[in-house]
């Protein structure tokens, strides 16, 4: 998919269709999760500090991510791919490999026809553009798709492989990162063609036997890796970078609880239980410490996992303030019967509890006693937390974590989303800041009424679905539009207007239903009453 996050925002908020859009955290430590092609022209890109991207493209509209919406659209994309091939290998939310049996032995024209139909099917199902690349292996297909962007198609035939790959930088190869690139550059090797021409012993001597051999094969166009479904994740994690360092242990415990709840939602959704809890904490100077605890039995109980994580945090927090907190759940297995295996943490270890005391529901759902975590930014990833570092025992003071800044003056639409650019206070965090799909108390919202935040989905009793362009001094400006309506009008209301309520982001993407529209027009059409 092309600039997936930003393209979804432009599709569902038609006023932004031709404007530069940045998706990500807007705070001083926010990171760009997605940039539209209009923003990339100015040098803004994903994984860049948001402050830097805003300096490069000050006219961009900055929006918080809506991951529930992105996931729903991604599922539709994968469904289309699943109809085209029996095996689909997802790489991310917006990218996947497939190897249709019908194309075995096909020539370039047949592959092109298949790709054209596939792109059309994705656009029809989702409304979004997709670029398709095809080649003899996964590496070449990936390169071809990058060459096809945006909204294009590129088929690299066997006769073209050497010519297409030879001139590309070595960084275009899977597995070549900054360290490998720097090492190859010292030898004067900057292109894939130059790497392919090297002696294999020279490559393995520089990059190691396993990595060097594989990269040399890929550089020569040898890629026999099959397209295969991904296995189940080995761990589930959630982490967040704070706009200001946490200096109170109470604030750290609150953050740990939120991250545990975020990972727990995914754990329950996957129908799995966790034996190991790991907490990662990073200080302002980027010193990272992590602590883990593994138990004899796996658990799905949120209270249990949170208690363990908070206990680990007491020794994991580094000296000084904390800029990042992460919680990961690993040692995953099938969810056991809660009456037999769920436990709660205590001073003496883990103590079994009766089934009646176990909460395995989603936080905030019917029948669940677990509190819904506050709408704080989280980043969920199936990654390795790394090797635990030696302990740095240091407890933070139980002090007031700070007073939130008061809301500023009323802002115009784009300005409300952008704010005033600030320089980044630290190097790029590990990953993009994510955000919940619901407004959170204390976020960039209106303290005098509801905590509306620029980018929130809302619904008005009279005007329908819209999104918040800005809020301040007891007022909120909403633009009423969706994918189905086209560009809409902006209206301003009191922030506490009871007719204005939070809305489901998916409503902004769903296409117009002709039956619903016909019924609506019948209800709103003027009626002529004839007196007898």
Beta strands, then each sheet from edge to edge (+ up, - down):
strand 1: 21-24
strand 2: 32-35
strand 3: 61-63
strand 4: 88-92
strand 5: 95-98
strand 6: 132-134
strand 7: 153-155
strand 8: 235-246
strand 9: 272-283
strand 10: 288-299
strand 11: 322-330
strand 12: 333-334
strand 13: 343-346
strand 14: 349-352
strand 15: 379-381
strand 16: 457-460
strand 17: 464-472
strand 18: 475-479
strand 19: 490-494
strand 20: 500-502
sheet 1: 2+ 1- 3-
sheet 2: 4+ 5-
sheet 3: 6+ 7+
sheet 4: 10+ 9- 11+ 8- 15+
sheet 5: 10+ 9- 12+
sheet 6: 13+ 14-
sheet 7: 19+ 18- 17+ 16- 20+
end
